[in-house]
């Protein structure tokens, strides 16, 4: 099936760069992206999922009650520990 789609110039440029980097055609890249999107493989990540490599695992339940009150201190400690 043939499908024509208008895309903004910025998206077209990013698509061209992606294809050049990965050695695929625009058609292949769009087909793969649609396949992943429609199969649910591109589930939205939570803010925790995006930052978990920086902040580490979630603490136990009791400690998590104090996270909101101690966010700055906890982040400062975590980043200092990463630098050691």
N, C-alpha and C positions, 0 to 999 in steps of 0.2 A: 504494500500500500504506500502511496506517495502522500506526503503531508507537507504543506507549506506553512511556515510560522514566521511571523515578524518578531525579531528580537532587537533590543536596544543596542546601539553601537558598542557600549561598554561590555555587554554580555558577549557580543560577537567577537570582540578582541580577546576576552578571557578564554573563550572557546578555542579560538585559533592558537593561542599560546599553550593551552592545555594539550591540544592535539599535536603540536610541534614537540612538546616535551615528552609526550608518551607514545609518539609514533602511531597514532590512530587517525582515521578520517573523522570529519565532523559528524557524519552520519553514524559511525560506530559509537562515538562518544555520546551522542544524543540518545541513541537506542539503549546503551548501557545505563545512562542516567535515568531514563524513563522506566526501564525494567527494575532498577533498584528502588526507585520512588514508589512504583505501583506494588511492589512486593513487600513494602514496609521495611526494607533494610536501612532506610535513612531515618529511623526514628529520632525524634528530637531529643537532644541530651539535656539533662537537668543542669542547673548551675553547678551543683556538686560534681557531676560527671565531668564538666569542663575544667574544674579546678582541682580534682582529687589528687592529681600528681603533685600539686604544689602544697596542698594542705594535709595530705595523708588520710588514713582511714578515719571513719567516724569514731568518736570516743564512746564509752559505754553510756547507758541511759542516764545514770545519775549525773555524770559529768556533763552530758549534753544540755542539761537544764541551765548550766551556768555559761554556756557558750555566748549567748546573746549579750550578757552583761560583761563578758571578758574578751570580746572579739579582738580588740586592738592588742591586748596583752598576749593572747594566744597566737595571733598572727606574727607578732614580733618575735616570740619565742621560736616559732616554727621556722621563720626565715633565718634567724641566727643559727639554728641547728643545721640548716641546709648548707650554710657557708663554711662550716667546720670540716 
